[in-house]
Amino acid sequence: MSAIVLSGECTVYEIAQLHQQIHDNWTADTALELDVSAVSVVDASFVQLLASCKKQAGKQALQFLLIKPTEALDEKIKAMFMNDFFSAETSDE
């Protein structure tokens, strides 16, 4: 399993760097675990990136897991009406 720890702001301003970090650490034959417990600010572009990761994992029959989503991330996911979309991908480990 490939694990990535994200922290701070995850917004449109950081999205290219975040996308590259995920791409560089996620090989085609491993699951992806994103520790988002230290993410303080999110926007729609970050949620879209997470949705893209989930879809890619599904296409490759891989596991995609969000570890300890923060209240900021939970609220943005709910505001975008995507809580059902992500419900199986979260963990409070």
N, CA, C and O atoms as a Tinker XYZ file with bonds, in Angstrom:
   372  protein
     1  N      0.850000   -1.182000    0.000000    73     2
     2  CA     0.000000    0.000000    0.000000    64     1     3
     3  C      0.889000    1.238000    0.000000    63     2     4     5
     4  O      1.870000    1.321000    0.739000    81     3
     5  N      0.532000    2.172000   -0.826000    73     3     6
     6  CA     1.236000    3.446000   -0.880000    64     5     7
     7  C      0.528000    4.419000    0.062000    63     6     8     9
     8  O     -0.683000    4.615000   -0.043000    81     7
     9  N      1.279000    5.030000    0.982000    73     7    10
    10  CA     0.699000    5.960000    1.950000    64     9    11
    11  C      1.286000    7.349000    1.763000    63    10    12    13
    12  O      2.499000    7.516000    1.633000    81    11
    13  N      0.407000    8.340000    1.750000    73    11    14
    14  CA     0.819000    9.730000    1.589000    64    13    15
    15  C      0.167000   10.529000    2.712000    63    14    16    17
    16  O     -1.026000   10.387000    2.980000    81    15
    17  N      0.962000   11.366000    3.362000    73    15    18
    18  CA     0.451000   12.233000    4.425000    64    17    19
    19  C      0.333000   13.641000    3.863000    63    18    20    21
    20  O      1.312000   14.213000    3.383000    81    19
    21  N     -0.877000   14.194000    3.928000    73    19    22
    22  CA    -1.127000   15.552000    3.457000    64    21    23
    23  C     -1.398000   16.441000    4.663000    63    22    24    25
    24  O     -1.939000   15.985000    5.671000    81    23
    25  N     -1.020000   17.715000    4.553000    73    23    26
    26  CA    -1.274000   18.633000    5.656000    64    25    27
    27  C     -1.463000   20.053000    5.125000    63    26    28    29
    28  O     -1.150000   20.356000    3.974000    81    27
    29  N     -1.979000   20.902000    5.992000    73    27    30
    30  CA    -2.152000   22.312000    5.636000    64    29    31
    31  C     -3.293000   22.523000    4.658000    63    30    32    33
    32  O     -4.343000   21.886000    4.745000    81    31
    33  N     -3.060000   23.423000    3.737000    73    31    34
    34  CA    -4.088000   23.780000    2.759000    64    33    35
    35  C     -4.027000   22.851000    1.553000    63    34    36    37
    36  O     -2.955000   22.562000    1.023000    81    35
    37  N     -5.188000   22.397000    1.139000    73    35    38
    38  CA    -5.335000   21.584000   -0.071000    64    37    39
    39  C     -6.370000   22.289000   -0.939000    63    38    40    41
    40  O     -7.551000   21.942000   -0.942000    81    39
    41  N     -5.894000   23.284000   -1.671000    73    39    42
    42  CA    -6.770000   24.118000   -2.490000    64    41    43
    43  C     -6.246000   24.169000   -3.921000    63    42    44    45
    44  O     -5.249000   23.532000   -4.263000    81    43
    45  N     -6.927000   24.923000   -4.720000    73    43    46
    46  CA    -6.555000   25.048000   -6.130000    64    45    47
    47  C     -5.102000   25.510000   -6.283000    63    46    48    49
    48  O     -4.456000   25.197000   -7.283000    81    47
    49  N     -4.598000   26.238000   -5.318000    73    47    50
    50  CA    -3.227000   26.747000   -5.396000    64    49    51
    51  C     -2.182000   25.651000   -5.208000    63    50    52    53
    52  O     -1.058000   25.771000   -5.693000    81    51
    53  N     -2.550000   24.595000   -4.511000    73    51    54
    54  CA    -1.628000   23.485000   -4.269000    64    53    55
    55  C     -1.957000   22.247000   -5.104000    63    54    56    57
    56  O     -1.224000   21.259000   -5.052000    81    55
    57  N     -3.040000   22.286000   -5.867000    73    55    58
    58  CA    -3.557000   21.071000   -6.494000    64    57    59
    59  C     -2.576000   20.430000   -7.474000    63    58    60    61
    60  O     -2.498000   19.203000   -7.526000    81    59
    61  N     -1.838000   21.198000   -8.236000    73    59    62
    62  CA    -0.880000   20.612000   -9.185000    64    61    63
    63  C      0.201000   19.846000   -8.439000    63    62    64    65
    64  O      0.577000   18.744000   -8.840000    81    63
    65  N      0.701000   20.428000   -7.352000    73    63    66
    66  CA     1.722000   19.761000   -6.553000    64    65    67
    67  C      1.152000   18.501000   -5.891000    63    66    68    69
    68  O      1.814000   17.463000   -5.867000    81    67
    69  N     -0.061000   18.585000   -5.358000    73    67    70
    70  CA    -0.695000   17.434000   -4.735000    64    69    71
    71  C     -0.926000   16.323000   -5.751000    63    70    72    73
    72  O     -0.683000   15.151000   -5.464000    81    71
    73  N     -1.392000   16.694000   -6.931000    73    71    74
    74  CA    -1.615000   15.705000   -7.985000    64    73    75
    75  C     -0.308000   14.998000   -8.331000    63    74    76    77
    76  O     -0.281000   13.777000   -8.483000    81    75
    77  N      0.761000   15.754000   -8.455000    73    75    78
    78  CA     2.058000   15.164000   -8.790000    64    77    79
    79  C      2.539000   14.244000   -7.674000    63    78    80    81
    80  O      3.063000   13.162000   -7.939000    81    79
    81  N      2.361000   14.672000   -6.431000    73    79    82
    82  CA     2.780000   13.856000   -5.293000    64    81    83
    83  C      2.023000   12.523000   -5.287000    63    82    84    85
    84  O      2.621000   11.469000   -5.075000    81    83
    85  N      0.738000   12.571000   -5.516000    73    83    86
    86  CA    -0.059000   11.343000   -5.566000    64    85    87
    87  C      0.383000   10.481000   -6.739000    63    86    88    89
    88  O      0.577000    9.275000   -6.584000    81    87
    89  N      0.543000   11.082000   -7.897000    73    87    90
    90  CA     0.971000   10.347000   -9.089000    64    89    91
    91  C      2.321000    9.673000   -8.863000    63    90    92    93
    92  O      2.499000    8.511000   -9.227000    81    91
    93  N      3.258000   10.378000   -8.275000    73    91    94
    94  CA     4.600000    9.840000   -8.050000    64    93    95
    95  C      4.622000    8.689000   -7.046000    63    94    96    97
    96  O      5.483000    7.814000   -7.127000    81    95
    97  N      3.689000    8.685000   -6.109000    73    95    98
    98  CA     3.695000    7.682000   -5.045000    64    97    99
    99  C      2.720000    6.532000   -5.239000    63    98   100   101
   100  O      2.749000    5.562000   -4.480000    81    99
   101  N      1.883000    6.623000   -6.215000    73    99   102
   102  CA     0.861000    5.602000   -6.421000    64   101   103
   103  C      1.178000    4.819000   -7.672000    63   102   104   105
   104  O      0.953000    5.288000   -8.788000    81   103
   105  N      1.694000    3.645000   -7.483000    73   103   106
   106  CA     1.998000    2.807000   -8.631000    64   105   107
   107  C      0.754000    2.027000   -9.026000    63   106   108   109
   108  O     -0.191000    1.907000   -8.246000    81   107
   109  N      0.763000    1.512000  -10.211000    73   107   110
   110  CA    -0.423000    0.864000  -10.769000    64   109   111
   111  C     -0.847000   -0.399000  -10.019000    63   110   112   113
   112  O     -1.988000   -0.836000  -10.164000    81   111
   113  N      0.024000   -0.983000   -9.238000    73   111   114
   114  CA    -0.324000   -2.252000   -8.596000    64   113   115
   115  C     -0.471000   -2.159000   -7.078000    63   114   116   117
   116  O     -0.435000   -3.183000   -6.396000    81   115
   117  N     -0.635000   -0.959000   -6.542000    73   115   118
   118  CA    -0.784000   -0.813000   -5.099000    64   117   119
   119  C     -2.040000   -0.029000   -4.752000    63   118   120   121
   120  O     -2.573000    0.721000   -5.571000    81   119
   121  N     -2.491000   -0.213000   -3.547000    73   119   122
   122  CA    -3.594000    0.582000   -3.029000    64   121   123
   123  C     -3.052000    1.953000   -2.617000    63   122   124   125
   124  O     -1.842000    2.138000   -2.491000    81   123
   125  N     -3.944000    2.892000   -2.413000    73   123   126
   126  CA    -3.537000    4.238000   -2.012000    64   125   127
   127  C     -4.222000    4.615000   -0.717000    63   126   128   129
   128  O     -5.441000    4.507000   -0.582000    81   127
   129  N     -3.418000    5.061000    0.233000    73   127   130
   130  CA    -3.906000    5.535000    1.522000    64   129   131
   131  C     -3.461000    6.979000    1.690000    63   130   132   133
   132  O     -2.265000    7.274000    1.690000    81   131
   133  N     -4.437000    7.886000    1.835000    73   131   134
   134  CA    -4.131000    9.297000    2.053000    64   133   135
   135  C     -4.475000    9.665000    3.492000    63   134   136   137
   136  O     -5.636000    9.609000    3.897000    81   135
   137  N     -3.457000   10.042000    4.254000    73   135   138
   138  CA    -3.680000   10.519000    5.612000    64   137   139
   139  C     -3.976000   12.010000    5.511000    63   138   140   141
   140  O     -3.086000   12.817000    5.242000    81   139
   141  N     -5.235000   12.361000    5.729000    73   139   142
   142  CA    -5.670000   13.759000    5.605000    64   141   143
   143  C     -5.998000   14.358000    6.971000    63   142   144   145
   144  O     -6.742000   15.335000    7.063000    81   143
   145  N     -5.438000   13.766000    8.034000    73   143   146
   146  CA    -5.749000   14.198000    9.391000    64   145   147
   147  C     -5.211000   15.582000    9.737000    63   146   148   149
   148  O     -5.673000   16.199000   10.697000    81   147
   149  N     -4.238000   16.078000    8.968000    73   147   150
   150  CA    -3.666000   17.399000    9.245000    64   149   151
   151  C     -4.035000   18.430000    8.180000    63   150   152   153
   152  O     -3.421000   19.495000    8.103000    81   151
   153  N     -5.028000   18.118000    7.369000    73   151   154
   154  CA    -5.489000   19.053000    6.344000    64   153   155
   155  C     -6.412000   20.068000    7.001000    63   154   156   157
   156  O     -7.402000   19.706000    7.637000    81   155
   157  N     -6.075000   21.343000    6.841000    73   155   158
   158  CA    -6.833000   22.388000    7.539000    64   157   159
   159  C     -7.818000   23.138000    6.647000    63   158   160   161
   160  O     -8.864000   23.579000    7.122000    81   159
   161  N     -7.500000   23.287000    5.367000    73   159   162
   162  CA    -8.352000   24.032000    4.438000    64   161   163
   163  C     -8.457000   23.236000    3.148000    63   162   164   165
   164  O     -7.452000   22.774000    2.608000    81   163
   165  N     -9.675000   23.079000    2.661000    73   163   166
   166  CA    -9.887000   22.380000    1.392000    64   165   167
   167  C    -10.849000   23.194000    0.532000    63   166   168   169
   168  O    -11.609000   24.025000    1.030000    81   167
   169  N    -10.793000   22.933000   -0.761000    73   167   170
   170  CA   -11.780000   23.524000   -1.657000    64   169   171
   171  C    -12.256000   22.448000   -2.619000    63   170   172   173
   172  O    -11.858000   21.287000   -2.520000    81   171
   173  N    -13.104000   22.845000   -3.539000    73   171   174
   174  CA   -13.706000   21.887000   -4.463000    64   173   175
   175  C    -12.669000   21.175000   -5.327000    63   174   176   177
   176  O    -12.868000   20.014000   -5.685000    81   175
   177  N    -11.574000   21.838000   -5.669000    73   175   178
   178  CA   -10.572000   21.198000   -6.516000    64   177   179
   179  C     -9.940000   19.996000   -5.804000    63   178   180   181
   180  O     -9.610000   19.003000   -6.452000    81   179
   181  N     -9.769000   20.075000   -4.500000    73   179   182
   182  CA    -9.206000   18.955000   -3.753000    64   181   183
   183  C    -10.190000   17.788000   -3.717000    63   182   184   185
   184  O     -9.795000   16.635000   -3.892000    81   183
   185  N    -11.452000   18.082000   -3.494000    73   183   186
   186  CA   -12.466000   17.030000   -3.494000    64   185   187
   187  C    -12.533000   16.380000   -4.882000    63   186   188   189
   188  O    -12.691000   15.164000   -4.991000    81   187
   189  N    -12.413000   17.182000   -5.928000    73   187   190
   190  CA   -12.390000   16.630000   -7.284000    64   189   191
   191  C    -11.183000   15.719000   -7.488000    63   190   192   193
   192  O    -11.302000   14.675000   -8.128000    81   191
   193  N    -10.029000   16.099000   -6.953000    73   191   194
   194  CA    -8.838000   15.253000   -7.046000    64   193   195
   195  C     -9.073000   13.933000   -6.324000    63   194   196   197
   196  O     -8.707000   12.875000   -6.836000    81   195
   197  N     -9.675000   13.983000   -5.146000    73   195   198
   198  CA    -9.976000   12.764000   -4.415000    64   197   199
   199  C    -10.954000   11.885000   -5.184000    63   198   200   201
   200  O    -10.804000   10.664000   -5.215000    81   199
   201  N    -11.952000   12.502000   -5.802000    73   199   202
   202  CA   -12.910000   11.740000   -6.605000    64   201   203
   203  C    -12.217000   11.064000   -7.781000    63   202   204   205
   204  O    -12.532000    9.924000   -8.123000    81   203
   205  N    -11.286000   11.761000   -8.392000    73   203   206
   206  CA   -10.519000   11.187000   -9.497000    64   205   207
   207  C     -9.698000    9.991000   -9.023000    63   206   208   209
   208  O     -9.617000    8.976000   -9.716000    81   207
   209  N     -9.093000   10.108000   -7.852000    73   207   210
   210  CA    -8.322000    8.994000   -7.283000    64   209   211
   211  C     -9.233000    7.790000   -7.036000    63   210   212   213
   212  O     -8.865000    6.653000   -7.330000    81   211
   213  N    -10.405000    8.047000   -6.501000    73   211   214
   214  CA   -11.344000    6.965000   -6.226000    64   213   215
   215  C    -11.754000    6.274000   -7.523000    63   214   216   217
   216  O    -11.808000    5.046000   -7.584000    81   215
   217  N    -12.037000    7.047000   -8.540000    73   215   218
   218  CA   -12.428000    6.464000   -9.824000    64   217   219
   219  C    -11.291000    5.649000  -10.432000    63   218   220   221
   220  O    -11.518000    4.561000  -10.962000    81   219
   221  N    -10.067000    6.174000  -10.357000    73   219   222
   222  CA    -8.915000    5.463000  -10.896000    64   221   223
   223  C     -8.688000    4.155000  -10.143000    63   222   224   225
   224  O     -8.398000    3.126000  -10.753000    81   223
   225  N     -8.818000    4.195000   -8.837000    73   223   226
   226  CA    -8.670000    2.979000   -8.034000    64   225   227
   227  C     -9.715000    1.948000   -8.434000    63   226   228   229
   228  O     -9.415000    0.759000   -8.545000    81   227
   229  N    -10.938000    2.406000   -8.650000    73   227   230
   230  CA   -12.001000    1.497000   -9.067000    64   229   231
   231  C    -11.718000    0.846000  -10.403000    63   230   232   233
   232  O    -11.974000   -0.345000  -10.580000    81   231
   233  N    -11.198000    1.605000  -11.339000    73   231   234
   234  CA   -10.859000    1.069000  -12.662000    64   233   235
   235  C     -9.783000   -0.007000  -12.573000    63   234   236   237
   236  O     -9.779000   -0.962000  -13.350000    81   235
   237  N     -8.871000    0.160000  -11.617000    73   235   238
   238  CA    -7.757000   -0.782000  -11.476000    64   237   239
   239  C     -8.004000   -1.813000  -10.375000    63   238   240   241
   240  O     -7.110000   -2.589000  -10.039000    81   239
   241  N     -9.208000   -1.822000   -9.817000    73   239   242
   242  CA    -9.578000   -2.736000   -8.729000    64   241   243
   243  C     -8.614000   -2.620000   -7.546000    63   242   244   245
   244  O     -8.176000   -3.626000   -6.989000    81   243
   245  N     -8.292000   -1.389000   -7.174000    73   243   246
   246  CA    -7.395000   -1.109000   -6.048000    64   245   247
   247  C     -8.171000   -0.424000   -4.937000    63   246   248   249
   248  O     -9.224000    0.167000   -5.177000    81   247
   249  N     -7.653000   -0.504000   -3.733000    73   247   250
   250  CA    -8.265000    0.171000   -2.596000    64   249   251
   251  C     -7.791000    1.621000   -2.533000    63   250   252   253
   252  O     -6.619000    1.915000   -2.767000    81   251
   253  N     -8.720000    2.520000   -2.214000    73   251   254
   254  CA    -8.422000    3.934000   -1.994000    64   253   255
   255  C     -9.015000    4.301000   -0.652000    63   254   256   257
   256  O    -10.215000    4.132000   -0.435000    81   255
   257  N     -8.178000    4.807000    0.265000    73   255   258
   258  CA    -8.633000    5.063000    1.623000    64   257   259
   259  C     -8.193000    6.438000    2.103000    63   258   260   261
   260  O     -7.032000    6.819000    1.953000    81   259
   261  N     -9.138000    7.182000    2.684000    73   259   262
   262  CA    -8.842000    8.466000    3.324000    64   261   263
   263  C     -8.751000    8.219000    4.824000    63   262   264   265
   264  O     -9.706000    7.748000    5.442000    81   263
   265  N     -7.601000    8.539000    5.407000    73   263   266
   266  CA    -7.381000    8.299000    6.831000    64   265   267
   267  C     -7.669000    9.567000    7.631000    63   266   268   269
   268  O     -7.102000   10.627000    7.366000    81   267
   269  N     -8.538000    9.441000    8.592000    73   267   270
   270  CA    -8.893000   10.515000    9.534000    64   269   271
   271  C     -9.240000   11.838000    8.848000    63   270   272   273
   272  O     -8.558000   12.840000    9.060000    81   271
   273  N    -10.280000   11.849000    8.037000    73   271   274
   274  CA   -10.671000   13.116000    7.402000    64   273   275
   275  C    -11.002000   14.180000    8.447000    63   274   276   277
   276  O    -11.664000   13.901000    9.447000    81   275
   277  N    -10.538000   15.379000    8.204000    73   275   278
   278  CA   -10.797000   16.488000    9.120000    64   277   279
   279  C    -12.221000   17.008000    8.934000    63   278   280   281
   280  O    -12.902000   16.678000    7.963000    81   279
   281  N    -12.640000   17.813000    9.872000    73   279   282
   282  CA   -13.965000   18.425000    9.773000    64   281   283
   283  C    -14.058000   19.295000    8.512000    63   282   284   285
   284  O    -15.103000   19.336000    7.863000    81   283
   285  N    -12.973000   19.984000    8.170000    73   283   286
   286  CA   -12.968000   20.831000    6.971000    64   285   287
   287  C    -13.232000   19.999000    5.721000    63   286   288   289
   288  O    -14.006000   20.405000    4.854000    81   287
   289  N    -12.599000   18.852000    5.628000    73   287   290
   290  CA   -12.807000   17.984000    4.464000    64   289   291
   291  C    -14.206000   17.381000    4.486000    63   290   292   293
   292  O    -14.884000   17.354000    3.459000    81   291
   293  N    -14.641000   16.902000    5.637000    73   291   294
   294  CA   -15.997000   16.347000    5.746000    64   293   295
   295  C    -17.051000   17.369000    5.332000    63   294   296   297
   296  O    -17.987000   17.046000    4.600000    81   295
   297  N    -16.894000   18.602000    5.804000    73   295   298
   298  CA   -17.868000   19.643000    5.480000    64   297   299
   299  C    -17.886000   19.963000    3.976000    63   298   300   301
   300  O    -18.952000   20.170000    3.396000    81   299
   301  N    -16.717000   20.002000    3.358000    73   299   302
   302  CA   -16.663000   20.299000    1.925000    64   301   303
   303  C    -17.285000   19.163000    1.119000    63   302   304   305
   304  O    -18.004000   19.403000    0.149000    81   303
   305  N    -17.008000   17.931000    1.523000    73   303   306
   306  CA   -17.600000   16.773000    0.843000    64   305   307
   307  C    -19.117000   16.815000    0.962000    63   306   308   309
   308  O    -19.824000   16.559000   -0.013000    81   307
   309  N    -19.619000   17.135000    2.150000    73   307   310
   310  CA   -21.067000   17.246000    2.355000    64   309   311
   311  C    -21.646000   18.393000    1.534000    63   310   312   313
   312  O    -22.710000   18.247000    0.932000    81   311
   313  N    -20.956000   19.531000    1.504000    73   311   314
   314  CA   -21.436000   20.692000    0.750000    64   313   315
   315  C    -21.525000   20.402000   -0.743000    63   314   316   317
   316  O    -22.339000   20.993000   -1.453000    81   315
   317  N    -20.687000   19.491000   -1.208000    73   315   318
   318  CA   -20.694000   19.119000   -2.627000    64   317   319
   319  C    -21.584000   17.896000   -2.879000    63   318   320   321
   320  O    -21.595000   17.349000   -3.981000    81   319
   321  N    -22.325000   17.472000   -1.856000    73   319   322
   322  CA   -23.238000   16.328000   -1.939000    64   321   323
   323  C    -22.517000   15.055000   -2.397000    63   322   324   325
   324  O    -23.037000   14.290000   -3.209000    81   323
   325  N    -21.319000   14.847000   -1.864000    73   323   326
   326  CA   -20.524000   13.687000   -2.266000    64   325   327
   327  C    -20.248000   12.740000   -1.094000    63   326   328   329
   328  O    -19.400000   11.855000   -1.209000    81   327
   329  N    -20.955000   12.913000    0.035000    73   327   330
   330  CA   -20.680000   12.063000    1.182000    64   329   331
   331  C    -20.974000   10.592000    0.890000    63   330   332   333
   332  O    -20.255000    9.730000    1.395000    81   331
   333  N    -21.985000   10.272000    0.110000    73   331   334
   334  CA   -22.238000    8.874000   -0.254000    64   333   335
   335  C    -21.142000    8.347000   -1.171000    63   334   336   337
   336  O    -20.766000    7.178000   -1.084000    81   335
   337  N    -20.643000    9.180000   -2.023000    73   335   338
   338  CA   -19.577000    8.802000   -2.960000    64   337   339
   339  C    -18.316000    8.372000   -2.209000    63   338   340   341
   340  O    -17.639000    7.433000   -2.630000    81   339
   341  N    -17.996000    9.041000   -1.114000    73   339   342
   342  CA   -16.780000    8.773000   -0.361000    64   341   343
   343  C    -16.995000    7.916000    0.886000    63   342   344   345
   344  O    -16.020000    7.596000    1.567000    81   343
   345  N    -18.204000    7.539000    1.204000    73   343   346
   346  CA   -18.488000    6.893000    2.489000    64   345   347
   347  C    -17.669000    5.632000    2.746000    63   346   348   349
   348  O    -17.298000    5.387000    3.894000    81   347
   349  N    -17.378000    4.840000    1.756000    73   347   350
   350  CA   -16.622000    3.598000    1.954000    64   349   351
   351  C    -15.116000    3.807000    1.945000    63   350   352   353
   352  O    -14.363000    2.864000    2.184000    81   351
   353  N    -14.667000    5.019000    1.673000    73   351   354
   354  CA   -13.231000    5.275000    1.529000    64   353   355
   355  C    -12.616000    5.973000    2.722000    63   354   356   357
   356  O    -11.460000    6.391000    2.653000    81   355
   357  N    -13.344000    6.113000    3.806000    73   355   358
   358  CA   -12.797000    6.826000    4.950000    64   357   359
   359  C    -12.484000    5.870000    6.089000    63   358   360   361
   360  O    -13.095000    4.808000    6.211000    81   359
   361  N    -11.547000    6.252000    6.903000    73   359   362
   362  CA   -11.148000    5.442000    8.052000    64   361   363
   363  C    -10.728000    6.367000    9.182000    63   362   364   365
   364  O    -10.114000    7.409000    8.956000    81   363
   365  N    -11.068000    5.971000   10.397000    73   363   366
   366  CA   -10.677000    6.751000   11.575000    64   365   367
   367  C     -9.483000    6.138000   12.282000    63   366   368   369
   368  O     -9.279000    6.381000   13.471000    81   367
   369  N     -8.688000    5.346000   11.567000    73   367   370
   370  CA    -7.523000    4.680000   12.174000    64   369   371
   371  C     -6.632000    5.641000   12.909000    63   370   372
   372  O     -5.616000    5.233000   13.472000    81   371
